[in-house]
Structure formats: structure tokens, C-alpha cells
Amino acid sequence: MGFADQRFNVNLSILFTELPLLERPAAAAAAGFTAVELWWPWIDSPTPEQSELDALKKAIGDAGVQLTGLNFYAGRLPGPDRGALSVPGEESDRFRANIDVAADFAGSLGCTALNALYGNRVEGVDPAEQDRLALENLVLAARAADRIGAILLIEALNEPESPRYPLVSAPAAVAVVDKVNEATGLGNAKFLMDLYHLSMNGEDLPQVIDAYAAKTGHVQIADNPGRGAPGTGSLPLADLLDRLRKAGYDGWVGLEYKPGDSPSAESFSWLPAEARAAR
């Protein structure tokens, strides 16, 4: 078992960012990977020009990689925002405008996982009001995902780095997953288990895996401390991923770590070249 038995994809919003967006898919392919994922690439526009969407689609296709995950519009990310769907007013409107754009783009590339970041708490707004708005928007997103045969991912972040984000534990995120599935009847909302974020929250990772593997639709990893590549911190990531497989998870593992001061292509020495292509 170990890293060689996993299906990895590369998050092109945190790795290869030293390159222009349209060059990153080919760079991932050159490093030996056959699958990629992305945060919403146009942070200032939930509805970019069709020419921009087409250019990214062509870059992914030309590189011969599969897009396996895409975030809905999430505000300024990287930056101070942590999503838009629970933020009343303009940000919620921007999220709703993005839903079909993101789903259609994902569908055109055979991408079957869409991640919806919840959004920060807003000073002066009743949290219950934000939660009601969030559920409305997540129901819309789940239906759009279902239309293209995709799942909707709901992610827990970590409180030290995202102190105004309300979903900072696995149980909190899974509770929202359950509410969305209950509201839609579709059953396509799933937990995004990011082992770095959960470790930053001090959660018992083996216990989280045992409790929630069946409700997990995607996994992301980075080491802790530092959010670097596996082996740069102290998390037993190979063992944790083995535990996930034994618990029944056979999906993608997203590499969502910081490459450090070196070029991203030099940050994969922990993973043998023959283990990088999806199997």
C-alpha cells in the first residue's frame, strides 16, 4: 500500500502558480500527472467571457489531462474570502450567476466533482440567516451538479487560518452535507475531506476517516506544519490514505500543497514517477 496505490490529481490553483494559468495543465502533464483540479480561476468574475472558458478548456484538452474537480466561484481565493454562497447581497448573487457557468464548463470536460465553499461569517448578520441562504444556494448547486452527473462537495477548513469560516470540523461540514441531501433528495452532496485542514483543527484523523469515509466524495492532502508536500511535516499521510482505502474510499486524492521556494515540478520527489499517472 502507500502512495503508489492512490489516484492523485494536482491542484493547479496552488501548484504551478509560477506559470500562467493556461500553461499549468501541460506542466502537470510534463511532471507525469494525468488529472488536475482547480479553484475557480477567475476570482473577479463568476461569469467570464466564453473565450476565456474556451481557452482553458483547450489548454486542458491539449495537455491530455482530465479535469476531476472544480470550485464554484468563491470570492477572492486565494485572499480573504472563503466562499460566497452564504454571504448576503452581491456575493450570493455572484455565486448564483456562476452555478450554471461552472457546471456547464465542468460538464464539457467530463469533470464530476464541484466544490462549494461556504463563505465567512459576516459581522452584523445573523448566522441563522446566513445558514438559510447557504442551504438555498447549496440546493441550487446540488441540482446543477446532478444535471451533469457530478457530486457537490462541501469542505471543512481550519479555524487558525479561516477564523470566520463556520465549517471548521468534519462533523460541521458533514451536517451540512446531510441537510443538502435531505433538502434535494438527490444524495449527491458529499464531504470534502482535507487532511491538512482537519489536522490544523486538532481532529483525530483516523477517527474522522472511520466515521466519514462513506460520506466522502474527495480527499485533499498537504503536510502539517507548513502545508508543504508529504514528508515536509509530521502527518503520516501514506498511512492515513491507506486507512481511507480500507474504509472504502477509492476516489481521487488532490495534491493541494505549497511547493515551497522551488519550482512546483521539483516538489514531487516523494511520489515515484510511475505512481503519478491515474490508474
C-alpha distance (Angstrom), angle and dihedral (degrees) to the residues before:
residue distance angle dihedral
M1 . . .
G2 3.80 . .
F3 3.77 130.9 .
A4 3.81 94.0 -28.0
D5 3.81 90.9 66.9
Q6 3.82 96.9 55.8
R7 3.80 132.8 91.7
F8 3.80 105.8 -126.4
N9 3.78 131.0 -169.0
V10 3.80 128.2 -175.3
N11 3.78 122.2 -122.0
L12 3.80 103.9 -135.2
S13 3.80 93.0 -164.4
I14 3.80 93.3 67.7
L15 3.83 102.2 22.0
F16 3.81 123.8 57.1
T17 3.81 89.9 15.1
E18 3.80 88.4 137.8
L19 3.82 83.4 76.8
P20 3.80 130.0 65.6
L21 3.80 112.2 -93.2
L22 3.80 94.8 -107.3
E23 3.83 92.0 54.2
R24 3.79 96.0 51.9
P25 3.83 99.8 79.6
A26 3.80 90.9 55.8
A27 3.81 90.6 46.4
A28 3.80 90.6 53.8
A29 3.79 89.6 49.3
A30 3.80 91.0 49.3
A31 3.81 88.4 54.3
G32 3.79 88.9 56.2
F33 3.80 102.2 -99.4
T34 3.79 124.0 131.3
A35 3.81 100.3 -171.0
V36 3.81 134.4 54.8
E37 3.80 140.6 178.7
L38 3.81 133.2 -159.2
W39 3.74 143.8 -158.7
W40 3.80 110.1 -132.6
P41 3.82 98.3 -68.1
W42 3.82 98.9 -152.3
I43 3.79 103.1 64.5
D44 3.80 93.5 176.6
S45 3.78 96.2 46.5
P46 3.79 130.5 49.3
T47 3.81 87.8 -177.1
P48 3.82 108.8 40.9
E49 3.78 123.1 -178.3
Q50 3.79 114.3 -77.7
S51 3.80 88.3 -119.1
E52 3.81 90.1 63.0
L53 3.79 92.2 49.4
D54 3.79 90.5 47.5
A55 3.80 92.3 49.8
L56 3.80 92.5 53.4
K57 3.80 91.6 44.9
K58 3.81 89.5 52.5
A59 3.82 92.2 48.1
I60 3.80 90.8 52.7
G61 3.79 92.4 45.6
D62 3.79 94.6 45.6
A63 3.81 90.4 50.9
G64 3.80 90.7 54.2
V65 3.79 93.9 -129.0
Q66 3.79 128.3 133.3
L67 3.81 120.3 -123.0
T68 3.81 102.9 -136.2
G69 3.80 101.8 169.0
L70 3.81 138.8 24.0
N71 3.79 132.6 178.9
F72 3.75 121.8 -134.0
Y73 3.81 115.2 -124.4
A74 3.80 106.5 -61.3
G75 3.80 105.7 175.5
R76 3.77 119.3 -113.8
L77 3.78 103.1 -2.7
P78 2.93 117.4 -172.9
G79 3.77 87.9 35.4
P80 3.78 137.7 54.5
D81 3.81 97.8 -39.9
R82 3.79 127.3 88.1
G83 3.76 100.4 -171.9
A84 3.79 137.3 -44.3
L85 3.78 109.7 -128.1
S86 3.82 97.5 93.2
V87 3.82 95.7 40.3
P88 3.82 109.4 101.0
G89 3.78 120.8 -131.0
E90 3.77 125.6 11.9
E91 3.80 97.5 5.2
S92 3.79 93.8 52.6
D93 3.80 88.6 48.1
R94 3.79 90.3 51.1
F95 3.79 90.7 50.7
R96 3.80 91.5 51.6
A97 3.79 91.2 48.3
N98 3.79 88.6 53.1
I99 3.80 98.4 49.5
D100 3.80 98.9 85.8
V101 3.81 93.3 33.7
A102 3.81 91.7 56.0
A103 3.80 93.4 41.0
D104 3.79 93.3 49.4
F105 3.81 92.0 47.8
A106 3.80 91.5 48.2
G107 3.78 91.5 46.4
S108 3.79 92.3 51.0
L109 3.81 88.8 59.6
G110 3.79 98.2 41.0
C111 3.80 92.1 -109.2
T112 3.80 110.5 159.6
A113 3.82 104.2 -174.1
L114 3.81 127.2 68.8
N115 3.81 120.3 -176.1
A116 3.82 120.5 -149.8
L117 3.80 114.0 -165.9
Y118 3.80 110.4 -149.8
G119 3.81 101.2 -136.6
N120 3.79 134.6 -126.5
R121 3.76 126.7 -71.3
V122 3.80 110.8 -97.3
E123 3.79 120.1 -135.7
G124 3.79 111.3 -113.8
V125 3.81 94.9 17.6
D126 3.80 120.8 108.9
P127 3.82 108.3 -113.2
A128 3.80 88.9 -138.8
E129 3.81 89.1 58.6
Q130 3.79 90.3 51.4
D131 3.79 90.9 48.9
R132 3.81 91.9 51.5
L133 3.80 90.4 50.5
A134 3.80 90.6 46.4
L135 3.78 92.5 54.1
E136 3.81 91.6 49.4
N137 3.79 91.4 51.6
L138 3.80 94.6 42.5
V139 3.80 90.0 53.1
L140 3.81 89.1 54.0
A141 3.80 90.5 47.6
A142 3.81 92.6 48.0
R143 3.79 90.8 52.4
A144 3.80 91.5 49.0
A145 3.79 90.6 49.1
D146 3.78 90.6 49.2
R147 3.80 89.9 52.0
I148 3.82 89.8 63.7
G149 3.80 95.4 37.6
A150 3.80 93.9 -103.8
I151 3.78 137.1 132.0
L152 3.81 125.7 -121.6
L153 3.80 114.6 -127.9
I154 3.80 124.8 -151.1
E155 3.78 115.9 -166.4
A156 3.77 136.7 -155.1
L157 3.81 113.8 -143.4
N158 3.79 127.6 -168.1
E159 3.77 125.3 -90.6
P160 3.85 99.2 -138.7
E161 3.81 91.7 59.4
S162 3.82 97.9 29.1
P163 3.81 105.5 34.2
R164 3.82 95.1 163.9
Y165 3.80 95.3 48.3
P166 3.82 109.9 102.7
L167 3.81 99.2 -154.0
V168 3.79 100.5 72.5
S169 3.78 100.4 139.7
A170 3.77 136.2 51.2
P171 3.83 92.8 -114.6
A172 3.82 91.4 52.3
A173 3.80 93.1 52.7
V174 3.80 94.0 42.9
A175 3.81 90.0 51.3
V176 3.82 88.5 59.0
V177 3.81 90.4 46.9
D178 3.80 89.0 55.2
K179 3.82 92.7 48.0
V180 3.79 92.2 51.6
N181 3.79 92.8 48.6
E182 3.78 90.6 48.0
A183 3.81 91.3 50.1
T184 3.81 96.1 47.6
G185 3.78 103.3 30.3
L186 3.81 86.8 -143.9
G187 3.79 99.1 109.2
N188 3.81 92.0 -148.9
A189 3.81 98.5 117.8
K190 3.80 110.8 103.8
F191 3.80 138.9 176.6
L192 3.80 119.3 -102.0
M193 3.80 103.0 -144.6
D194 3.80 108.7 -156.5
L195 3.80 105.4 -176.6
Y196 3.80 93.0 -162.3
H197 3.80 94.4 55.5
L198 3.80 92.8 44.4
S199 3.80 91.7 49.5
M200 3.81 90.1 50.7
N201 3.79 87.1 55.7
G202 3.80 89.9 54.2
E203 3.80 94.1 -116.8
D204 3.80 122.5 160.6
L205 3.81 97.7 -108.0
P206 3.82 98.2 -164.1
Q207 3.79 88.8 50.4
V208 3.81 91.8 48.5
I209 3.80 90.4 50.3
D210 3.79 92.9 49.7
A211 3.81 92.4 46.9
Y212 3.80 100.7 43.0
A213 3.81 110.9 22.3
A214 3.80 90.0 104.5
K215 3.81 91.3 56.0
T216 3.82 94.8 44.0
G217 3.79 118.9 109.8
H218 3.80 99.1 174.4
V219 3.80 139.8 9.8
Q220 3.79 128.7 -150.6
I221 3.78 128.0 -170.3
A222 3.77 142.9 -162.2
D223 3.78 128.4 151.7
N224 3.79 123.8 -104.0
P225 2.96 132.8 -103.5
G226 3.79 102.3 37.1
R227 3.82 102.8 15.4
G228 3.79 89.4 -110.5
A229 3.79 133.4 139.0
P230 3.80 120.4 -58.6
G231 3.79 108.9 -75.1
T232 3.81 95.5 32.5
G233 3.81 92.2 90.7
S234 3.77 137.8 23.7
L235 3.81 105.6 -90.3
P236 3.83 114.0 120.2
L237 3.79 90.6 -133.6
A238 3.81 97.6 163.6
D239 3.80 90.5 53.2
L240 3.81 92.4 45.9
L241 3.80 92.2 50.7
D242 3.80 89.9 48.5
R243 3.80 88.7 52.5
L244 3.79 89.7 51.4
R245 3.79 91.7 52.7
K246 3.79 91.6 48.7
A247 3.81 87.9 50.6
G248 3.81 89.2 56.8
Y249 3.81 103.8 -95.2
D250 3.82 110.4 137.0
G251 3.80 100.4 159.4
W252 3.77 134.6 107.8
V253 3.79 125.3 -55.5
G254 3.79 110.8 -148.7
L255 3.79 118.8 -145.9
E256 3.79 100.7 -138.4
Y257 3.78 102.0 162.5
K258 3.78 136.7 122.4
P259 3.81 113.1 -104.3
G260 3.78 94.7 -145.7
D261 3.78 122.9 -137.8
S262 3.80 95.6 -34.0
P263 3.81 126.6 80.1
S264 3.79 112.6 -80.6
A265 3.80 91.9 -114.2
E266 3.82 88.3 65.9
S267 3.82 93.9 54.8
F268 3.82 97.3 76.1
S269 3.80 101.1 73.0
W270 3.82 89.0 112.4
L271 3.83 89.7 65.7
P272 3.82 119.2 62.5
A273 3.79 112.7 -122.6
E274 3.81 91.6 -120.4
A275 3.82 90.1 57.9
R276 3.80 96.2 55.4
A277 3.80 99.8 76.1
A278 3.79 114.8 81.9
R279 3.77 114.9 -105.6
